[in-house]
Amino acid sequence: MLNLVKQYKKELRNILLLVLVAALLPYLPKTFHFLESFTGMMMIMGVLCGCVLGLSLKLHYRIMVLRINKENNQ
């Protein structure tokens, strides 16, 4: 069973994402109306700023790991 999960990991992930999208479809109209409000816009800006901050920290961490590995190999 575990070998099947490892073998079809990507396909299972895609199936679960499709199920999640299908489950969230009924909530989309109300969500779009909420996002048009000021509170919705502030929440979108907060999420986007969090994503940018998280991705920049991830990039910084990877660069630091590469530098440490380069120093250890020399």
C-alpha positions, -999 to 999 in steps of 0.1 A, spaced: 0 0 0 28 24 9 45 17 -24 14 26 -43 11 59 -24 48 67 -32 44 57 -69 12 78 -75 20 106 -51 16 134 -77 -16 119 -91 -31 116 -56 -22 152 -49 -39 164 -80 -70 144 -73 -72 158 -38 -68 194 -51 -97 188 -76 -119 175 -48 -110 206 -27 -119 229 -56 -152 211 -62 -160 214 -25 -153 251 -24 -173 260 -56 -206 268 -38 -188 294 -16 -172 314 -45 -200 340 -51 -202 351 -15 -164 351 -13 -161 375 -43 -187 398 -28 -167 399 5 -134 406 -14 -150 437 -30 -153 453 4 -126 472 22 -120 444 48 -116 419 20 -91 441 2 -71 444 34 -71 407 40 -59 401 4 -31 426 9 -21 409 42 -21 374 26 0 387 -4 25 405 19 28 373 40 35 352 8 61 377 -4 78 377 31 77 339 33 91 334 -1 119 359 4 128 342 37 128 308 20 151 322 -7 174 337 19 175 304 38 184 285 6 212 309 -2 226 306 33 225 268 30 243 269 -3 270 292 11 275 269 41 278 238 19 302 256 -4 324 266 26 323 230 40 334 216 6 365 238 3 
